[in-house]
């Protein structure tokens, strides 16, 4: 009984962890992309100051 209960309980948590991990990964990639784009914009802009 304990083993089945444990297995049933671990499967959803694993899926949750995978989902949140992929969400974090996507968010990180998007943030890095935005930072790189901003950096390129700043570098390509002629210096005004």
MOQUIUR-V19366 format. One record per helix or strand of 3 or more residues. SS is the DSSP state (alpha for helix, beta for strand). FROM is the first residue (numbers start at 0). LEN is the number of residues. Records with the same first field share a line. If there is no record, write none. Layout:
SS: FROM-LEN, FROM-LEN
This chain:
alpha: 1-43
